[in-house]
Amino acid sequence: MSSGPGVGERLREWRERRRLTQLDLALDTGVSARHISFVETGRSRPGREMLLRVLGELDVPFREQNQLLLAAGHAPAFPERSLADPELAPVREAIDQILTSHDPYPAVAVDRHWNLIDASPTLIALVAQLDLDPSLLVPPVNVLRTGLHPSGMAPFLVNLDQWRAHFLDRLDRQLVTTGDLGLIELRDEIAAYPAAGDERSATSEVLGPLKVRAPGIGELSFFGMFATFDTPFEVTASELAVELMFPADRATTEALQKVAEQLVSGR
């Protein structure tokens, strides 16, 4: 009996993406290399348990695991809910707690395509004061597009070229890890943005703090941290991430604290 359409080919692509041989995968999963070969060539139909074991070992994202299970004629293994679903209330509360606790420092929660889920209050207020192209702020707002587009945040980034190269590299690594072809268009778009040509952006290959010219405030300097859920229980939660930015110097800390105080006082 043949496997579902493209299941074998897609399984082989994931194995090769992880740079494993059929024998490597067989040893790691306890499935015979012969059976893995037969599945990849379409000569055998993979059972649900076997497929889940192999996909788990290959660290295939939940969404793609569900797609492969369906293609092989099996029921999906992982539920997928809207973030507004009551079942995901703890996830929303966790994100809100992180963003609120991190304020007044910048933080954004994003989905797998870098579309904005939420942001820290002070960051929202600061961005609202900038003269950005309104089309970039129409939901779903893409954080990378808004941050790097010439009509977005790009004119305010001192070391734009350096950080654009950094995020292009991150997108490349995300593509390898997730196999999400939906990211290719975003990556190609960002790569086509014009370079800033700022000497400070090009003088060092070492990624330094992100430097932002904030109108009425001055130059702010940040380093970042990227966080994901360590034990996701369904598709949507598994694809969420939070980007946290921390002040890289005392002047930035004091400037953001002052902005937050002004927001609270309504001035």
Phi, psi and omega per residue, in radians:
M1 nan 2.316 -3.096
S2 -1.440 2.740 3.119
S3 -1.374 2.994 3.129
G4 -1.106 2.900 -3.068
P5 -0.976 2.066 3.025
G6 1.309 0.031 -3.080
V7 -1.084 -0.839 -3.116
G8 -1.084 -0.778 3.140
E9 -1.101 -0.726 -3.124
R10 -1.211 -0.629 3.094
L11 -1.132 -0.727 3.107
R12 -1.101 -0.696 3.116
E13 -1.054 -0.724 3.126
W14 -1.168 -0.698 3.129
R15 -1.110 -0.771 -3.136
E16 -1.218 -0.576 3.086
R17 -1.094 -0.587 3.107
R18 -1.531 0.050 3.079
R19 1.029 0.800 3.104
L20 -2.040 2.530 3.009
T21 -1.476 2.931 3.062
Q22 -1.059 -0.638 3.123
L23 -1.172 -0.728 3.084
D24 -0.979 -0.844 -3.092
L25 -1.154 -0.655 3.118
A26 -1.095 -0.762 -3.134
L27 -1.167 -0.614 -3.097
D28 -1.318 -0.490 -3.022
T29 -1.905 -0.273 -3.062
G30 1.373 0.190 3.056
V31 -1.702 2.379 -3.072
S32 -1.115 2.511 3.104
A33 -1.052 -0.584 3.117
R34 -1.095 -0.775 -3.139
H35 -1.158 -0.722 3.098
I36 -1.055 -0.731 3.108
S37 -1.081 -0.762 -3.123
F38 -1.128 -0.669 3.119
V39 -1.166 -0.778 -3.098
E40 -1.124 -0.541 3.141
T41 -1.602 -0.014 3.108
G42 1.467 0.135 -3.131
R43 -1.415 -0.354 3.121
S44 -2.271 2.576 3.064
R45 -1.651 2.122 -3.092
P46 -1.245 2.379 3.025
G47 -1.258 2.785 -3.081
R48 -1.092 -0.808 -3.119
E49 -1.104 -0.755 3.129
M50 -1.102 -0.768 -3.101
L51 -1.133 -0.731 3.111
L52 -1.106 -0.694 3.139
R53 -1.099 -0.787 -3.120
V54 -1.191 -0.796 -3.124
L55 -1.136 -0.631 3.083
G56 -1.136 -0.732 3.116
E57 -1.138 -0.577 3.128
L58 -1.437 -0.011 3.135
D59 0.975 0.767 3.096
V60 -1.328 2.305 3.138
P61 -0.983 2.670 -3.072
F62 -0.967 -0.759 -3.097
R63 -1.027 -0.808 -3.122
E64 -1.232 -0.569 3.065
Q65 -1.081 -0.775 3.102
N66 -1.045 -0.740 -3.130
Q67 -1.105 -0.716 3.132
L68 -1.218 -0.644 3.084
L69 -1.091 -0.776 3.115
L70 -1.101 -0.724 -3.141
A71 -1.116 -0.486 3.135
A72 -1.565 0.044 3.095
G73 1.552 0.312 -3.123
H74 -1.970 2.822 3.087
A75 -1.283 2.574 3.075
P76 -1.041 2.641 -3.109
A77 -1.702 -0.408 -3.011
F78 -2.128 2.230 3.113
P79 -1.173 2.645 3.064
E80 -2.244 2.089 -3.086
R81 -2.160 2.755 2.964
S82 -1.188 2.605 3.118
L83 -1.121 -0.327 3.112
A84 -1.449 -0.121 -3.115
D85 -1.112 2.400 3.118
P86 -0.956 -0.525 3.135
E87 -1.104 -0.425 -3.111
L88 -1.751 0.236 3.099
A89 -0.966 -0.747 3.100
P90 -1.059 -0.587 3.118
V91 -1.188 -0.819 3.124
R92 -1.065 -0.719 3.135
E93 -1.130 -0.658 3.120
A94 -1.133 -0.758 3.128
I95 -1.110 -0.796 -3.140
D96 -1.064 -0.695 3.128
Q97 -1.119 -0.735 3.137
I98 -1.108 -0.845 -3.083
L99 -1.137 -0.741 -3.121
T100 -1.196 -0.738 -3.136
S101 -1.171 -0.540 -3.095
H102 -1.382 -0.392 3.133
D103 -1.017 2.432 0.295
P104 -1.597 0.209 3.132
Y105 -1.424 2.615 -3.060
P106 -1.164 2.439 3.062
A107 -2.748 2.476 3.091
V108 -2.362 2.509 2.983
A109 -1.831 2.335 -3.052
V110 -2.340 2.802 3.026
D111 -1.619 -2.967 -3.025
R112 -1.159 -0.349 3.128
H113 -1.794 0.269 3.123
W114 1.190 0.422 3.017
N115 -1.426 2.435 -3.036
L116 -1.193 2.263 2.996
I117 -1.708 -0.817 3.116
D118 -2.902 2.950 -3.126
A119 -2.570 2.818 3.121
S120 -1.183 2.544 -3.015
P121 -0.980 -0.779 -3.104
T122 -1.152 -0.650 3.102
L123 -1.095 -0.767 3.118
I124 -1.030 -0.760 -3.123
A125 -1.145 -0.716 -3.137
L126 -1.161 -0.776 -3.129
V127 -1.125 -0.609 -3.135
A128 -1.106 -0.402 -3.125
Q129 -1.500 -0.150 -3.106
L130 -1.559 2.660 -3.133
D131 -1.564 1.343 -3.136
L132 -1.699 2.701 3.071
D133 -1.044 2.103 -3.100
P134 -0.994 -0.489 -3.124
S135 -1.138 -0.435 3.130
L136 -1.316 -0.254 -3.075
L137 -1.845 0.154 3.079
V138 -1.440 2.183 -3.125
P139 -1.047 2.535 -0.054
P140 -1.335 2.210 3.132
V141 -1.357 2.145 3.114
N142 -1.598 2.109 -3.028
V143 -1.110 -0.736 -3.126
L144 -1.228 -0.698 3.122
R145 -1.113 -0.850 -3.129
T146 -1.118 -0.638 -3.089
G147 -1.309 -0.480 -3.001
L148 -2.044 -0.132 -3.126
H149 -1.209 2.493 3.127
P150 -1.008 -0.475 3.108
S151 -1.710 0.133 3.110
G152 -1.885 -2.204 -3.090
M153 -1.424 -0.221 -3.033
A154 -0.885 -0.785 -3.118
P155 -1.092 -0.303 -3.104
F156 -1.672 -0.089 -3.121
L157 -1.632 2.050 -3.100
V158 -1.146 -0.803 -3.118
N159 -1.879 0.938 -3.061
L160 -0.996 -0.880 -3.056
D161 -1.040 -0.708 -3.123
Q162 -1.114 -0.775 -3.088
W163 -1.381 -0.509 3.044
R164 -1.132 -0.745 3.089
A165 -1.063 -0.665 3.125
H166 -1.086 -0.808 -3.108
F167 -1.280 -0.526 3.031
L168 -1.108 -0.698 3.093
D169 -1.135 -0.693 3.110
R170 -1.123 -0.687 3.087
L171 -1.127 -0.697 3.097
D172 -1.050 -0.780 -3.140
R173 -1.196 -0.620 3.104
Q174 -1.147 -0.669 3.103
L175 -1.108 -0.737 3.132
V176 -1.133 -0.738 -3.075
T177 -1.245 -0.750 -3.000
T178 -1.756 -0.391 -3.062
G179 1.168 0.327 -3.070
D180 -1.408 1.765 -3.088
L181 -1.190 -0.287 3.109
G182 -1.142 -0.281 3.139
L183 -1.486 -0.248 -3.070
I184 -1.111 -0.776 -3.137
E185 -1.077 -0.734 3.117
L186 -1.118 -0.755 -3.134
R187 -1.100 -0.772 -3.133
D188 -1.140 -0.660 3.123
E189 -1.099 -0.837 -3.114
I190 -1.137 -0.660 3.125
A191 -1.105 -0.448 -3.104
A192 -1.509 -0.135 3.113
Y193 -1.113 2.522 3.136
P194 -1.148 2.541 3.111
A195 -1.295 2.638 3.126
A196 -1.351 -0.580 -3.130
G197 1.256 0.341 3.125
D198 -1.291 2.234 -3.089
E199 -1.037 -0.651 -3.130
R200 -1.183 -0.384 3.116
S201 -1.344 -0.501 -2.970
A202 -1.825 -0.155 -3.017
T203 -1.344 -0.334 -3.087
S204 -2.327 2.431 3.069
E205 -1.487 -0.201 3.138
V206 -1.469 2.216 -3.113
L207 -1.261 2.065 3.114
G208 -1.729 -3.013 3.125
P209 -1.034 2.608 3.028
L210 -1.295 2.182 -3.104
K211 -1.958 2.213 -3.043
V212 -2.167 2.274 3.027
R213 -1.514 1.911 -3.121
A214 -1.763 1.979 -3.122
P215 -0.940 2.272 3.121
G216 1.397 -0.060 -3.113
I217 -2.112 -0.803 -3.089
G218 2.096 -2.876 -3.108
E219 -1.523 2.194 3.118
L220 -1.889 2.562 -3.068
S221 -2.249 2.292 -3.052
F222 -2.370 2.668 2.844
F223 -2.133 2.769 -2.956
G224 -2.123 2.904 3.049
M225 -2.462 2.402 -3.120
F226 -2.000 2.191 -3.062
A227 -2.186 2.472 3.054
T228 -2.292 2.911 3.092
F229 -1.308 2.227 -3.068
D230 -1.358 -0.500 -3.115
T231 -2.254 1.135 3.134
P232 -1.193 2.597 -3.092
F233 -2.055 0.027 3.067
E234 -2.779 3.069 -2.952
V235 -1.093 -0.914 -3.057
T236 -1.042 -0.820 -3.138
A237 -1.094 -0.595 -3.118
S238 -1.199 -0.327 -3.061
E239 -1.792 -0.006 -3.133
L240 -1.486 2.614 3.090
A241 -2.604 2.737 3.106
V242 -2.196 2.218 3.073
E243 -1.772 2.068 -3.113
L244 -1.929 2.284 3.084
M245 -1.944 2.355 -3.119
F246 -2.057 2.542 3.104
P247 -1.057 2.344 3.128
A248 -1.654 -0.047 3.090
D249 -2.706 2.906 -3.096
R250 -1.136 -0.622 -3.118
A251 -1.083 -0.687 3.122
T252 -1.173 -0.744 3.106
T253 -1.000 -0.862 -3.095
E254 -1.158 -0.666 -3.128
A255 -1.129 -0.752 -3.133
L256 -1.224 -0.643 3.089
Q257 -1.116 -0.649 3.113
K258 -1.167 -0.751 3.109
V259 -1.060 -0.759 -3.141
A260 -1.094 -0.714 3.113
E261 -1.103 -0.677 3.130
Q262 -1.176 -0.650 3.116
L263 -1.141 -0.722 -3.140
V264 -1.152 -0.697 -3.113
S265 -1.376 -0.211 3.105
G266 1.423 0.249 -3.130
R267 -1.538 nan nan
